[in-house]
Amino acid sequence: MSWQDKALWLEKITKRMMLIVGALGVLVIYGGFFFLLFSGRSVAVIPWFFLLSPWICIYCGLTQEQQTNVLKWFIKKVKK
C-alpha cells in the first residue's frame, strides 16, 4: 500500500468519524437542550457554539461536492 493510498484511507476514516461524532453530538446536545427547555430549567447555561459544533463536525465529514452543495443551499436560503 503506497503512502497515497494510506492518506486516502485515513481521510475516508476521518470523515466517517466526523459524521458519527457530529450525529451523536446532535443527539446528545440537542437532547439535553430540549430536556432543559421542556423541564422549565434555564437553557442559558448552554453557550450557542455548543449547539453549532455538531453541525460543523457533520459538515467536515461530508465529501467536497456535498460541502459545496450545502454552502449553495445555505446561501440560497439566506438570500431569500
N, C-alpha and C positions, 0 to 999 in steps of 0.2 A: 504494500500500500504506500503510495507516494505521499509526500507532505501535502500536496494539493487535495488529494482525496481525504486525508485526515482533517484538513482545515474545513472542507465542505461538510464532513460528518460532524465535526464539532459545532459548526454554525447551525446545522439542522437540529442537533440535540439541544443547543442553547435556545433556539427559537421555540422549540416544543416545550421546554421547561418554562420559558417566559409565558407562554399561553396557559400552561397549567397553573403556574403561580398566580397569574392575573385572574383566571377564572375562580380559583379558590379564594383569592383576595376579595373579589366581588361578593362571593357568597358570605364570607366571614364578616367583612367590614360593613357591608350593607345590611346583613342580618342583624348585627349589633346596633347599627344606626336605627333601623326600624324598630327593633326591640325597645331601645331607649325612647324613641319618638312615641310609640303607641302605649308605653307603660307610664307616660307622663313625666318621665325624668328629663333633665336638661340634655340636649344634644350639643350644647356649647362646648363640651369637653372634647369633641372630635374636631380637629382642625380640618379645613376644607381640602387640604392637599392629601389627607388620608383617603378621602372619598375619590380623589382623582388618580391616585397612584396605581390601583389595579388596572385601570384603563390604559395607563402608559405601558404597563407590562404586556397587556394584550396587544397593543399597537406594535410594540417592539417584536412581538412573536410572530407577526404576520409577514408574509413574503413582501418583497419590494413592490410588486404590482398591486397587492392588496392594500398596502400602505398608501400608495398613490390614489387608489380609488376611494379610500377613506377620507383622505385630505380633500379630494374633489367634492365628495358628498358633503363634508363639513362646511366647506367654503360656500357651496350652493345653498345650504340651509341657513347660514349666517347672512348671506346677501338678500334673502327673501324679506 
